Amino acid sequence: MIPSGPLQLTELLDDGLIVRRFFVKNEDVVYVKGIFEASEGLCAMYAESGGQLTIVAPVSRALELDVLLRDLALELGGVLDMCSIGSLGSPSPNKANAANASE
């Protein structure tokens, strides 16, 4: 039987992927998407609602993604929530806020 309703993020992930949540102003979403598209194969971005972005990337590119996201957070005044979700769907407590990073 095919399940009905939207899939949950944890249903789509395995141990080879990481998830980052990034919150920017609505008008910055297209700019962020353009940066990711120019970084071929770095990640996939999903806009959930306005500037609430979910970014999924291979574990092998986690460092590269995190550096880029931190730079974008500082540049755009965005908020970065670094929650690595594994096969059990439990997020790690490692969070970074762009506002706190600049202090």
GUZAPA-666487 format. One record per residue (C-alpha): x, y, z. Coordinates in steps of 0.1 Angstrom, whole numbers, always signed. Last residue first. Layout:
BEGIN
ATOM      c1      c2      c3
ATOM       X       Y       Z
...
This chain:
BEGIN
ATOM      c1      c2      c3
ATOM    +298    +393    +187
ATOM    +294    +384    +150
ATOM    +288    +348    +157
ATOM    +259    +356    +180
ATOM    +239    +373    +153
ATOM    +247    +345    +129
ATOM    +233    +319    +152
ATOM    +250    +285    +153
ATOM    +235    +253    +166
ATOM    +251    +220    +176
ATOM    +224    +201    +196
ATOM    +224    +171    +173
ATOM    +191    +162    +156
ATOM    +177    +127    +161
ATOM    +162    +112    +130
ATOM    +173     +77    +136
ATOM    +190     +74    +103
ATOM    +211    +105    +110
ATOM    +200    +141    +112
ATOM    +227    +167    +115
ATOM    +212    +198    +129
ATOM    +231    +230    +120
ATOM    +206    +258    +126
ATOM    +219    +289    +107
ATOM    +203    +323    +112
ATOM    +206    +349     +84
ATOM    +221    +384     +86
ATOM    +228    +382     +49
ATOM    +266    +384     +48
ATOM    +271    +367     +82
ATOM    +247    +339     +74
ATOM    +261    +335     +39
ATOM    +296    +331     +53
ATOM    +284    +306     +78
ATOM    +265    +287     +51
ATOM    +296    +286     +29
ATOM    +318    +272     +56
ATOM    +292    +247     +66
ATOM    +288    +235     +31
ATOM    +325    +229     +25
ATOM    +328    +211     +58
ATOM    +298    +189     +51
ATOM    +308    +178     +16
ATOM    +316    +142     +24
ATOM    +285    +140     +45
ATOM    +264    +144     +13
ATOM    +242    +175     +14
ATOM    +206    +185     +24
ATOM    +196    +221     +29
ATOM    +163    +231     +44
ATOM    +154    +268     +40
ATOM    +129    +289     +59
ATOM    +130    +322     +39
ATOM     +94    +320     +26
ATOM     +80    +287     +38
ATOM     +96    +253     +32
ATOM    +122    +263      +7
ATOM    +142    +232      -2
ATOM    +179    +233     -11
ATOM    +200    +204     -25
ATOM    +237    +204     -18
ATOM    +273    +207     -31
ATOM    +268    +191     -65
ATOM    +278    +222     -84
ATOM    +285    +252     -63
ATOM    +269    +277     -88
ATOM    +235    +261     -80
ATOM    +241    +268     -43
ATOM    +250    +304     -48
ATOM    +219    +309     -70
ATOM    +197    +293     -44
ATOM    +211    +318     -18
ATOM    +203    +347     -41
ATOM    +168    +334     -48
ATOM    +161    +330     -11
ATOM    +173    +365      -2
ATOM    +140    +384      -8
ATOM    +123    +361     +18
ATOM    +147    +371     +45
ATOM    +169    +342     +56
ATOM    +166    +311     +78
ATOM    +189    +282     +72
ATOM    +183    +246     +83
ATOM    +211    +222     +77
ATOM    +207    +185     +70
ATOM    +234    +159     +65
ATOM    +234    +128     +42
ATOM    +253     +95     +41
ATOM    +237     +81     +72
ATOM    +203     +80     +54
ATOM    +176    +105     +48
ATOM    +143    +105     +30
ATOM    +121     +92     +58
ATOM    +137    +117     +82
ATOM    +124    +145     +60
ATOM     +88    +134     +65
ATOM     +69    +125     +34
ATOM     +36    +143     +27
ATOM      +3    +124     +29
ATOM      -7     +90     +18
ATOM     +14     +58     +21
ATOM     +13     +35      -9
ATOM      +0      +0      +0
